[in-house]
């Protein structure tokens, strides 16, 4: 399937979502020299297409449209979005293996992305609801476009988005609950009270909770260090043991053959002279 959008000749290379009111494809621009990819949404319902376009165009907002281009497609509408490489957070987030600090930093990155995105709140809500959240290799976060827009509600605002984001963060931190993570405890308490009205409040809470001093027992730190580096430490000890064994064998051989161990003279001769006085005098 091909779509001609101004200078772009977009060819569908993969179906992402096929629904009753809209479809989503990954397309390649055949006119580009660098294999440029885009996410293309085809809205089949004329009424929904009009409403979606009004919302996605950023009416009443200063950010402008969240799409790259728009084109007619039969009785419906097509929209071209930036292509986000698929690295779904739920696939690459390993809460059991990540440290609490790493988990909390990923949570902060998600909040920052929600605050920085050009997506209007009704679309952001669908994006979060459908887990269109991608984690880069550096643990930063990118948001894809929503897939199923049949549940589009233009009355959705920041409060609903912040509340949904808070629940996602709580789920990300649930593996740290047994560590009595301040961030998890605070999120759980405030979600119950529906306290999050703005993303900035959510950001402040997670940020401040993650900066609480982590009081650790010195013995626990030492044990943790040895546990993390046990293979390297064992290898070093093994090498040192081999070197000492070789030196001991060499010493025994010299002692048996010459009655002297040459490299021990270094230590013996060191104490024969202290300052300007010789012990041999």
C-alpha positions in Angstrom: 0.0 0.0 0.0 1.4 3.4 -1.0 0.4 6.9 0.0 1.6 10.1 -1.8 2.0 12.9 0.7 3.4 16.0 -1.0 7.1 15.1 -1.7 6.9 11.8 0.2 6.0 8.5 -1.4 5.2 6.4 1.6 5.0 2.6 1.2 3.6 0.5 4.0 6.2 -2.1 5.2 4.4 -3.3 8.3 1.0 -3.3 10.0 1.1 -2.1 13.6 -2.6 -2.0 14.3 -5.8 -2.8 12.3 -9.0 -1.6 14.0 -12.6 -0.8 13.3 -12.1 3.0 13.1 -8.4 3.3 12.3 -5.3 1.5 11.1 -1.7 2.2 11.9 1.3 1.3 9.6 5.1 1.8 9.5 5.9 3.3 6.2 9.1 4.0 4.3 9.6 7.1 2.2 10.7 5.8 -1.2 11.8 9.3 -2.3 14.3 9.6 0.6 17.9 8.6 0.2 18.3 7.7 3.9 15.5 5.1 4.3 13.3 7.5 6.3 10.5 5.8 8.2 7.2 7.3 9.4 4.2 6.1 11.4 1.0 6.6 9.3 -2.5 6.5 10.8 -5.5 6.0 8.6 -8.8 7.0 10.1 -11.7 5.4 8.4 -14.6 7.2 10.2 -15.2 10.6 8.7 -16.7 12.1 11.9 -13.9 10.8 14.1 -11.3 11.9 11.6 -12.6 15.5 11.9 -12.5 15.4 15.7 -9.1 13.7 15.8 -7.7 16.3 13.5 -9.0 19.2 15.6 -7.4 17.7 18.7 -4.1 16.7 17.0 -3.8 20.1 15.4 -3.4 21.6 18.9 -6.5 23.9 18.8 -6.3 26.2 21.8 -2.7 25.1 22.4 0.7 26.8 21.8 2.6 23.7 20.8 1.1 23.3 17.4 0.2 20.0 15.7 1.7 16.8 16.9 1.8 15.2 13.4 4.1 15.9 10.5 1.5 16.0 7.7 -2.1 15.1 6.9 -3.6 13.8 3.7 -7.0 12.7 2.3 -7.5 8.9 2.1 -10.7 7.8 0.5 -13.6 8.9 2.8 -11.3 9.1 5.7 -8.1 10.8 6.7 -4.4 10.0 6.9 -1.9 11.5 9.3 1.9 11.1 9.2 3.7 10.9 12.6 7.4 10.6 13.6 8.5 7.0 13.6 9.7 5.9 17.1 11.8 2.8 17.1 10.0 0.2 19.0 11.6 -0.6 22.3 8.6 -1.0 24.5 9.2 -0.1 28.2 7.3 -3.2 29.4 9.8 -5.4 27.4 13.0 -3.7 28.3 12.3 -2.5 31.8 13.8 -5.1 34.3 12.7 -3.9 37.7 14.0 -6.9 39.5 17.5 -6.4 38.0 17.7 -2.6 38.0 18.8 -0.8 41.2 16.3 1.5 42.9 18.2 4.5 41.6 17.9 3.3 38.0 14.2 2.6 38.4 13.5 6.0 39.8 15.5 7.7 37.1 13.5 5.9 34.4 10.3 7.1 36.2 11.5 10.7 36.2 12.4 10.3 32.5 8.8 9.2 31.7 7.4 12.2 33.6 9.7 14.6 31.7 8.7 13.1 28.4 5.0 13.5 29.3 5.6 17.2 30.2 7.7 17.9 27.0 5.5 16.1 24.4 3.5 18.0 21.8 0.6 15.5 22.2 -2.6 17.1 23.5 -3.9 15.4 26.6 -6.6 13.3 25.0 -4.0 11.7 22.8 -1.4 11.5 25.6 -3.9 9.6 27.7 -4.5 7.1 25.0 -0.8 6.7 24.5 -0.2 6.0 28.2 -3.3 3.8 28.4 -2.1 1.7 25.5 1.5 1.5 26.8 3.0 3.2 23.8 6.1 4.0 25.9 9.5 3.2 24.5 12.8 3.1 26.5 16.1 4.0 24.7 19.3 2.2 25.5 20.3 5.2 27.7 17.1 4.8 29.7 15.5 7.9 28.3 11.8 7.7 27.3 10.0 8.3 24.0 6.2 8.2 23.4 4.7 6.7 20.3 1.4 7.7 18.8 -1.8 6.0 20.1 -3.0 3.0 18.1 -6.7 2.5 18.8 -8.4 5.9 18.9 -12.0 4.6 19.2 -11.9 5.7 22.9 -10.9 9.2 22.1 -12.3 11.7 24.6 -11.6 15.4 24.0 -12.5 16.3 27.6 -9.5 14.5 29.0 -7.1 16.9 30.7 -3.8 17.0 32.5 -5.3 15.6 35.8 -6.4 12.3 34.1 -3.0 12.0 32.3 -1.0 12.7 35.5 -3.1 10.2 37.5 -2.6 7.5 34.9 1.1 8.2 34.6 1.4 7.9 38.4 -0.2 4.5 38.3 2.3 3.4 35.6 5.2 4.6 37.8 3.8 2.8 40.8 3.7 -0.4 38.8 7.3 0.2 37.7 8.4 0.5 41.3 6.3 -2.3 42.8 9.4 -4.6 42.7 11.1 -2.2 45.1 8.2 -2.2 47.6 10.0 -4.6 49.9 12.9 -2.2 50.1 10.5 0.3 51.5 11.3 2.7 48.6 10.0 6.2 49.6 9.0 6.9 46.0 6.7 3.8 45.8 5.2 4.5 49.2 4.5 8.1 48.3 2.9 7.3 45.0 0.7 4.6 46.4 -0.6 6.9 49.1 -1.3 9.8 46.8 -2.9 7.7 44.0 -5.4 6.5 46.6 -6.3 10.1 47.4 -6.3 11.1 43.7 -3.8 13.9 44.6 -2.1 14.4 41.3 -3.5 17.2 39.3 -0.4 18.2 37.4 2.7 16.5 36.1 4.9 19.0 37.9 3.5 17.6 41.2 4.3 14.1 40.2 7.8 15.1 39.1 8.4 16.9 42.4 7.3 13.9 44.5 9.4 11.3 42.6 12.4 13.5 42.3 12.4 14.4 46.0 11.7 10.9 47.2 14.6 9.6 45.0 17.0 12.1 46.6 16.3 11.0 50.2 19.6 9.9 51.8 20.0 6.1 51.4 21.4 5.1 54.8 23.3 1.8 54.4 25.2 -0.2 56.9 29.0 -0.1 56.3 29.2 -3.9 56.5 26.4 -4.2 54.0 28.2 -1.9 51.6 31.4 -4.0 52.0 29.5 -7.2 51.4 27.7 -5.7 48.4 31.1 -4.6 47.0 32.6 -8.1 47.4 29.5 -9.7 45.9 29.5 -7.5 42.8 33.2 -8.0 42.2 33.8 -11.5 43.5 34.9 -12.9 40.2 37.5 -10.1 39.6 38.7 -10.4 43.2 39.0 -14.2 43.0 41.0 -13.8 39.7 43.4 -11.3 41.3 43.9 -13.5 44.4 44.6 -16.5 42.1 47.2 -14.5 40.1 48.9 -13.3 43.4 48.9 -16.9 44.7 50.6 -18.2 41.6 53.2 -15.4 41.7 53.9 -16.1 45.4 54.2 -19.8 44.7 56.7 -19.2 41.9 58.8 -16.9 44.2 58.7 -19.5 46.9 59.8 -22.3 44.6 62.6 -20.1 43.2 63.7 -19.3 46.8 63.8 -23.0 47.7 65.8 -23.9 44.6 68.4 -21.1 45.3 68.6 -22.1 49.0 69.3 -25.7 48.1 71.8 -25.0 45.4 73.6 -21.9 46.7 72.6 -21.5 50.3 71.4 -18.0 49.6 68.2 -16.4 48.3 69.3 -13.3 46.2 66.1 -11.3 46.3 66.0 -11.5 50.2 69.1 -9.4 50.3 67.0 -6.4 49.4 65.2 -6.7 52.7 68.3 -7.7 54.7 70.6 -4.9 53.3 67.9 -2.3 53.9 68.2 -2.7 57.7 72.1 -2.8 57.7 72.2 1.0 57.5 69.9 3.3 59.4 70.5 7.0 58.6 74.3 7.5 58.5 75.1 4.6 60.9 75.9 1.1 59.6 74.8 -1.8 61.8 77.8 -3.8 60.5 80.3 -1.5 62.2 
